Amino acid sequence: MRRTFARKLMLASSASAFIAVAAPAFAETEADAEDAAPAAADAASSARLQDIVVAGEKRETNLQDVPLAITAIDGETLVQRNFRSLDDLSGYVPGLNVTNNQGAERVFTIRGIGYETASNPNSFPGVAFHINGIYIAHSHAAAQDLIDIDRIEVLRGPQGTVFGETSTGGAINVILKQPQLGVTEGRASASYGNYNFVKLDGAVNAPLTDSLAVRMAAQYLYHDGYGYSIGVPGTDKYDLDDANRYTGRIAILWQPSSTFSATLEAQGFTADQSGPLQKSVTDTTPGARVVDQDLEQIYQLDTSMFSLTLNNDFSDTVVGKSVTAYQYMHHYQITESDRTSDPSLLDHLLPWEDISKTFSQEVTLSSRNTQLLEWTVGGLYLRQRARQNIFELAGPYNAAGVTPDGQNFVFQTDSPYQHTSVGVYGQAIVHPTESLSITAGARYSWDKITAQPYQFYNVIPPRETKSDAITGKISVDYELTPFNSVYVTASNGYKPAGLSFVSDAPFEAGSFSSGPQIVGQSFKKETVKALELGTKNEFFDRRVRLNVAGYYYWYKDFQFTAEDPVPFAGGTDNIPKAEVWGVEAETTIKLTPQLQFEGNAAWSKSSITSDYNLIDNIIASQIRQSLFASLGFPYNYYYNATIEQAVLDSAENARGKSLPKMPEWQANAALTYTADLGGGELTLRGEVTYRGEYNYRVIGDSVNDRVPSYTLFNGFIAYKPYESPFRFSVTATNIGDKDATASLFADPFGSATVSRQYVAPRQVIGTVALEF
């Protein structure tokens, strides 16, 4: 398989190089024609693709000049796709898949590297999420709505050098629009659609003085539930998957000179709505969006961030930047883990709560206006203080304990924890010739996690774990022509070690007070070594852009949620080795000055290459439920040596299994047509997205893990009168109204439920927008 992949990669690279050499001849022929016909030259210029500027590695650069697989999505494209949150990136970026944990936390996976420990609050995602380059410390905050977006950049591959907090899979950076001096402009829009969808948003930029400007933006979003429950007492239909959310931000720019600026920003988001619709695979209620559950579910999320960014030009060749930030996140959720109205299976989270407060400081120095050598050095300090509070109510026959006031429960924790991170980095780009660039960078990262869990009404002694790593990359980029290049990059990334909230007692078979048999109190750091070979091209007088990347990863100590033979003692563990490989392609084609095609496709495979005995928590639950009665126990008492041994014996070797949340195939294609329609401009856009099937967990069970593929169609139409500040548009998403599965969730906490979460149904939304 590896040799076959290598051959395919070499053939693809050779073909790209051949096209890169052949294309200039075509361009030169057109250039001669343009010299002879200036009018034709103007027409050709209007048909060319525009440069895309990205800030992927701490400096603004043309996307085509960065030897890195990176996707940039501008704000106008996001509007046309009815973008609301990061969920909507799934299927649009090659290799990126967005799923959910318990319907709340967003789990991002890029090229098979993701977040299989979302149930452990002091573990870290493999894909780092940033807003304006500021690392967002808690995964729940990724569910917030995002407004006033300039563009979104998705960097694929390990980010172990200069990009914020280090990560093993990649980074998502949402770049918001900034205040501008001397410019008065604004926009406002009102939208309405089915499911009583209402969205009101707007932004304004205003100069206050010659050196002071302010930018403000706000949004309100509401819609009725996409589904409902018929089992909640006192109501026939209890709405689920609704929305009631507010977002706002303000940014103030002070620029007293051409060499210094300070930007103070504040932004906030709040959601107060019912819970997500998660339908058990055993729920026989007709209709994908109808469930039979008996709990009034609640979802609340509050996030805020304050930041101060200082930019200073120390000289014509050296610039400095300081970013100071404070983040707050509060998540509160009441959810039904049993996914049924059957009182004998009672299992409710009342509540599931997370609170996080984070301070970060990052300082960088960079070169500019240099030819032979470009460089960046910097450092990051981050301190997070957080807490998780969970109380899992249970029925009398499956309870693990009883509270002092007599409530049956299956799990309880009140767990404060802290994360301290320090990173020091540097990167240099050398240009030995006009065609050759060599990039080399390194980073030292140090992380400490401390925690003192309070579980089952017992205090667990304080715990601490530390980890560090030296990561970096080296890349060689060669220009075949001014518009065609090939590159090869070797890099590595690191995810810190962490703590599991498990008992510190030693293992004792059959004992209620036993500690876990397999899962440790801490888990190892995770690392990825990556090799990427790519080519970036613009052909036919810049009418065609084609970027292709092939990669191979060596994955070490993959962090995942592990089951233990001791009941309720699971936690986070490491699978020693895995490998990942694949190919991605992105293209944009100006078919005519009015018609543009955009498309991307990704193919990927993976395999666990080491021995590791996996226990399926679903199988473990079935074994416990079937054996306790045969052993004569009057209720679900699982703390028995025979039951624990049977669970241990059910383990299967992970070698040869695929990594989870990694579709083999993904693709997206869109056509955008603009036309002069008399007194205004008409825009039409049609889009199709395909996401292949994948396994939700590393277990890969065909019944409880297989997420089916889907194909979705979206459309957009807009009309902008030339002499008017208004624009009128209609957006349609999931035009076929498919009940496509967005994600599965196999509960690792003991309830043994498996549930589906669906993409939003067909949504048709009309918008009136004003720009001035």
GIFEN-V781265 format. One record per residue. PSI is psi in degrees with one decimal (none if undefined). D_CENTER is the distance of its C-alpha to the mean C-alpha in Angstrom with 1 decimal. Layout:
# GIFEN-V781265
PSI D_CENTER
PSI D_CENTER
This chain:
# GIFEN-V781265
-43.4 29.4
-41.2 28.5
-40.8 31.6
-43.3 30.9
-43.7 27.4
-41.9 29.0
-44.9 31.6
-40.0 29.2
-41.2 27.2
-40.2 30.6
-42.4 31.8
-42.0 28.8
-40.6 29.1
-41.9 32.9
-41.3 32.6
-39.7 30.3
-40.2 32.8
-45.6 35.7
-40.3 34.1
-37.2 33.4
-38.0 37.1
-32.8 38.5
-38.9 36.6
-32.4 38.4
-40.4 41.7
-43.2 40.5
-38.4 39.3
-38.0 42.7
-42.8 44.6
-33.8 42.8
-40.8 43.4
-42.2 47.1
-35.7 47.0
-38.0 45.3
-35.6 48.0
-17.3 50.6
89.8 48.9
-36.6 47.2
-40.0 46.3
-34.9 44.4
-41.6 42.6
-40.1 41.3
-40.4 40.1
-39.4 38.3
-39.2 36.7
-17.5 35.3
-5.7 33.7
153.2 31.9
144.6 28.1
153.4 27.2
147.2 25.6
117.4 21.9
129.9 21.6
158.5 18.5
32.5 18.2
-34.1 16.0
51.9 18.4
9.9 20.2
142.7 22.5
124.8 22.5
150.9 23.3
130.1 23.7
-35.8 20.8
-14.8 23.5
-0.4 24.8
119.1 21.7
67.5 22.0
143.0 18.3
109.2 16.0
137.1 14.2
131.5 13.4
128.6 14.5
120.6 14.5
164.9 17.3
-36.8 17.9
-40.3 20.6
-38.1 18.5
-38.8 16.0
-44.1 19.1
-25.0 20.5
7.0 17.5
42.5 17.7
133.0 14.2
-42.6 13.7
179.5 10.2
-17.1 6.6
-34.5 7.7
-2.4 10.0
-17.1 8.2
126.6 8.5
-11.9 11.7
-27.5 12.1
129.3 10.7
131.3 12.6
-3.9 11.3
130.8 7.7
133.7 7.6
122.7 6.0
-174.0 8.5
149.4 10.1
114.2 12.3
28.8 15.6
4.6 14.4
-62.6 13.0
136.5 10.1
131.4 6.6
112.4 5.9
132.9 3.4
125.9 6.6
120.0 8.2
38.9 11.9
-3.7 12.2
117.8 10.8
-129.9 8.5
77.7 9.5
11.6 12.8
29.7 14.2
-21.2 12.4
-11.9 16.0
111.0 17.1
-23.1 16.4
27.7 17.5
173.8 15.3
143.4 12.3
153.0 8.8
-19.6 9.1
116.5 6.2
136.1 7.4
130.0 6.6
149.4 9.9
120.3 12.2
37.3 15.3
-0.9 14.6
123.2 14.7
127.0 12.5
116.4 11.3
-25.3 12.9
134.8 12.1
-28.7 9.1
-29.4 11.0
-16.2 10.9
-8.5 7.4
-2.2 9.6
152.4 12.0
152.1 13.3
132.0 13.3
164.9 16.8
47.7 19.0
131.3 16.4
-48.4 18.0
164.7 15.2
130.3 11.6
131.3 11.5
115.6 9.1
123.9 11.0
134.3 11.3
163.8 13.2
136.2 14.1
85.6 14.2
19.1 17.3
-89.9 19.5
-4.3 19.2
95.2 15.6
-132.0 15.3
138.9 14.4
151.5 14.7
157.8 12.0
-25.4 12.8
-31.7 10.1
-168.7 9.1
144.7 7.9
122.8 6.6
114.2 9.8
117.6 11.0
116.1 14.8
155.6 17.1
142.6 20.7
156.9 23.2
150.1 26.9
137.7 29.6
144.3 33.2
14.8 35.9
125.5 33.8
115.4 34.1
163.0 31.6
173.2 29.6
156.5 28.2
147.9 28.1
152.5 27.2
130.1 27.9
146.0 26.4
141.3 27.7
-176.2 27.0
168.8 27.6
27.1 26.6
39.1 28.1
128.0 25.0
128.0 25.6
125.7 23.7
123.5 25.5
160.4 24.0
164.6 25.5
150.8 25.6
139.1 28.6
128.4 29.4
127.9 32.9
132.2 35.0
-38.9 36.9
-174.2 39.0
-22.5 39.3
6.0 36.9
133.8 34.8
153.7 32.2
144.8 29.9
131.0 26.9
145.7 26.0
149.7 23.6
155.6 23.2
141.3 21.9
132.7 23.0
130.8 21.4
141.8 23.2
154.2 23.7
169.2 25.5
142.8 24.1
-12.2 23.0
-177.7 24.9
165.8 27.2
140.1 28.9
1.0 32.6
-0.8 33.3
123.0 32.9
137.5 36.5
-2.3 38.0
143.4 35.9
-38.9 35.9
112.1 32.3
114.4 29.7
136.2 26.8
159.5 23.3
37.1 20.0
-175.4 21.6
139.9 20.3
90.9 22.1
146.0 20.1
139.7 21.1
141.4 19.5
154.2 21.5
153.7 21.7
138.0 24.7
132.5 25.0
124.9 28.4
129.5 29.4
119.0 32.6
84.9 33.9
-16.6 37.5
172.6 37.9
-8.6 36.6
-6.0 35.4
139.8 33.6
151.9 31.1
131.9 29.4
120.2 26.6
125.4 26.1
146.4 23.2
135.0 22.5
150.8 19.9
156.6 19.5
141.5 18.0
139.1 19.6
133.6 19.2
97.9 22.2
178.8 22.3
173.9 23.0
172.0 20.6
152.3 18.4
118.2 20.5
112.4 20.2
123.8 23.2
144.1 24.8
-13.6 25.7
-1.3 29.2
119.5 29.4
7.0 32.1
128.8 32.0
139.1 32.3
134.2 29.3
-29.1 25.6
23.8 25.0
129.3 27.9
159.8 27.9
88.6 30.7
149.9 29.4
11.1 31.6
136.3 29.4
106.6 28.6
143.0 24.8
139.4 23.4
123.1 19.9
138.3 20.0
129.4 17.5
126.9 18.7
149.3 17.0
152.1 18.8
136.6 18.7
133.6 21.8
151.3 22.0
119.2 24.9
124.0 24.5
128.5 27.8
132.8 28.5
131.9 31.9
107.2 33.7
-28.3 35.9
-175.0 37.6
-17.3 37.4
-6.1 35.4
127.6 33.4
150.5 30.8
153.1 29.2
136.5 26.2
131.4 25.6
114.8 22.6
131.5 23.3
148.0 20.9
131.6 21.0
146.0 18.3
138.8 19.1
132.5 17.2
118.4 19.1
131.3 17.9
127.3 20.8
136.6 20.8
120.1 23.7
156.4 22.9
102.6 25.0
-29.3 24.2
-17.6 27.2
33.5 26.2
162.3 30.0
4.8 33.0
114.8 35.1
-21.7 36.4
-12.7 37.2
27.0 33.4
123.7 32.5
97.9 29.2
140.8 27.5
111.7 25.1
79.9 27.2
-174.6 25.1
112.9 21.7
138.3 21.2
136.4 19.1
135.4 20.2
135.6 18.8
127.0 20.6
134.3 19.6
137.1 21.6
149.6 20.6
124.6 22.8
135.8 22.2
133.7 25.1
149.7 25.3
135.7 28.3
154.8 28.2
161.8 30.8
160.1 31.5
33.0 34.3
149.7 34.9
-53.4 35.7
-38.2 36.1
127.6 33.5
141.8 30.2
156.5 28.8
133.6 26.3
151.8 26.7
-178.1 25.1
152.6 24.1
134.5 21.6
132.5 22.6
135.1 20.4
116.8 21.8
132.1 20.1
124.6 22.3
171.2 20.9
142.2 22.3
135.6 21.6
120.0 24.3
133.2 24.6
117.9 27.7
102.9 27.8
142.0 31.0
162.0 32.8
165.7 35.9
-19.5 39.1
-4.5 38.9
22.2 35.5
146.4 35.4
-15.3 35.0
178.7 36.9
132.3 38.5
165.3 37.8
-26.3 40.8
11.9 41.1
9.7 41.2
135.8 37.7
136.9 36.5
154.9 33.1
-20.6 31.1
146.5 28.9
134.8 28.9
147.5 27.2
97.0 27.2
101.4 25.3
146.2 25.1
160.1 23.3
146.5 22.8
124.1 20.7
129.1 22.3
137.0 20.9
132.2 22.9
137.6 22.1
131.2 24.6
162.8 24.0
147.8 25.8
141.9 25.5
144.2 28.3
118.9 28.7
138.0 32.3
82.7 33.9
-33.8 37.0
174.7 37.8
-24.0 36.7
-17.1 34.9
131.8 33.4
137.8 30.6
124.0 29.7
131.9 26.7
133.4 26.8
156.9 24.8
155.3 24.6
139.8 23.1
125.8 24.3
137.5 22.0
131.2 23.5
142.2 22.0
132.7 23.9
130.5 23.0
147.9 25.7
155.4 26.0
82.8 28.9
149.7 28.0
95.2 30.4
145.5 30.4
35.4 32.9
27.4 34.8
139.1 35.4
125.8 34.4
133.5 32.8
150.0 33.9
146.1 31.5
156.0 29.3
141.1 27.9
143.7 26.1
148.5 25.7
153.7 24.0
167.1 24.0
149.9 23.4
118.6 24.4
170.8 21.8
-165.8 22.1
158.9 22.6
133.7 25.5
140.5 25.4
124.1 28.2
126.2 28.0
126.7 31.2
115.9 32.1
-37.8 34.2
174.2 34.9
-16.5 33.7
11.2 31.1
130.9 30.3
158.9 28.9
150.6 27.9
157.4 26.0
133.6 25.4
130.1 23.0
128.8 23.1
168.6 20.6
156.2 19.4
167.2 16.8
138.8 17.1
129.8 15.5
158.5 18.1
169.2 20.4
-172.0 20.6
144.9 22.8
138.6 23.2
68.4 24.9
163.6 27.7
146.4 31.5
2.5 33.3
149.5 36.4
156.5 37.5
132.1 37.2
108.9 40.2
128.2 40.4
1.4 40.9
136.5 40.8
-28.5 39.0
12.2 38.5
145.8 37.2
174.3 34.1
152.6 31.7
-33.8 33.2
-49.6 30.3
129.2 27.3
171.0 27.9
-20.6 27.6
166.1 25.1
160.6 23.0
162.0 22.8
157.0 20.3
136.9 18.2
153.5 18.7
130.6 18.0
135.0 20.5
142.7 19.7
125.7 22.0
132.9 21.0
125.0 23.7
169.1 23.1
139.4 25.1
131.4 24.7
146.8 27.3
126.5 28.9
167.5 31.9
58.4 34.9
41.9 35.2
31.9 31.5
-19.8 31.2
128.4 28.8
127.8 25.7
117.8 24.5
129.5 22.0
138.7 21.8
135.5 20.2
147.0 21.1
157.1 19.8
128.9 20.9
143.7 19.4
112.5 21.4
131.4 19.4
132.3 21.3
53.3 21.1
119.6 18.0
131.7 17.2
167.0 17.2
117.6 18.8
143.5 22.4
151.1 25.3
148.3 28.7
-30.0 32.2
128.8 32.9
139.1 31.8
25.6 28.9
13.3 28.6
166.2 25.4
-148.9 22.7
135.4 20.6
178.5 22.2
132.6 21.7
125.7 22.4
-49.1 24.3
146.5 23.4
161.4 21.4
146.8 21.2
140.6 18.8
155.4 19.9
177.1 19.3
140.7 19.9
148.3 18.0
139.8 19.8
139.6 19.3
148.6 22.3
131.0 23.7
123.3 27.4
93.1 29.8
-40.2 32.1
171.1 34.3
-22.2 34.0
-17.6 33.0
123.9 30.9
136.0 27.5
136.8 25.5
137.1 21.9
155.6 20.4
157.6 18.2
149.1 18.3
136.6 16.9
133.2 18.8
151.1 17.9
161.0 19.7
162.7 19.7
133.9 22.3
127.2 23.0
14.6 26.0
164.1 27.5
134.5 29.3
131.1 27.7
111.8 29.0
134.5 26.4
122.2 27.4
119.4 25.9
-27.5 25.6
-46.0 26.6
-41.1 29.7
-42.0 30.5
-40.3 30.6
-39.9 32.9
-45.2 35.1
-43.6 35.5
-31.5 36.4
-28.7 38.9
-30.5 40.6
-38.5 41.2
-39.7 43.7
-21.4 45.5
0.5 46.1
12.3 47.7
138.3 45.3
-10.1 45.6
-178.8 41.9
65.6 38.5
107.4 39.5
-5.7 37.4
78.4 38.6
136.5 41.0
-36.5 41.4
-43.2 42.0
-43.2 38.8
-38.4 36.8
-37.5 38.4
-38.4 37.7
-43.7 34.0
-38.9 34.1
-18.7 36.1
-6.9 33.4
146.2 31.0
152.1 30.2
132.0 29.5
-13.3 25.9
131.3 27.2
-13.3 26.3
157.0 23.5
157.4 20.2
150.0 16.8
164.2 14.9
37.3 12.1
90.1 13.3
142.3 15.2
-37.6 18.2
139.5 18.2
146.7 16.0
152.0 17.6
139.2 17.7
141.6 20.9
144.6 22.2
130.2 25.6
127.5 26.4
128.9 30.0
140.5 31.7
148.6 35.4
115.0 38.1
65.8 39.4
-99.9 42.5
12.2 41.7
-178.0 37.9
130.9 34.8
133.5 33.3
128.2 29.7
136.0 28.7
131.3 25.4
142.3 24.7
143.2 21.5
136.5 20.9
130.5 17.7
129.9 18.1
122.7 15.8
170.1 17.9
158.5 18.5
167.1 16.9
134.5 17.6
-40.4 15.6
166.6 17.2
-21.7 18.9
-44.1 22.2
30.0 21.9
132.9 24.4
-23.8 25.3
-46.8 25.9
-4.7 23.3
-21.6 20.3
116.1 20.6
119.2 18.2
160.1 20.2
165.1 19.4
158.0 19.5
122.7 20.6
146.8 20.0
135.7 22.0
156.4 21.5
157.3 24.1
136.6 24.9
135.8 28.3
149.7 29.5
127.2 32.8
104.9 33.5
140.0 37.3
-38.9 38.4
24.1 40.5
146.9 38.2
-0.6 35.2
153.5 33.8
137.6 31.4
131.7 31.3
158.4 28.5
129.2 27.4
135.9 23.9
123.3 23.7
149.3 20.6
57.1 21.0
-34.9 24.6
-2.2 25.8
46.7 24.7
141.1 23.4
64.9 22.5
138.8 19.6
118.4 17.7
-37.2 14.0
153.8 13.8
163.0 16.4
112.7 16.9
106.2 19.7
119.4 20.8
5.7 21.4
4.9 23.5
-14.0 26.7
-20.5 26.8
18.1 26.2
147.6 24.8
126.8 22.4
157.1 21.0
145.1 19.3
136.1 16.9
154.6 17.5
160.9 16.1
145.6 18.0
-177.8 21.6
130.0 23.4
122.1 23.1
119.6 25.6
126.9 25.5
141.1 28.1
137.3 27.6
121.5 30.2
144.8 29.0
130.6 31.3
138.7 30.9
none 33.5
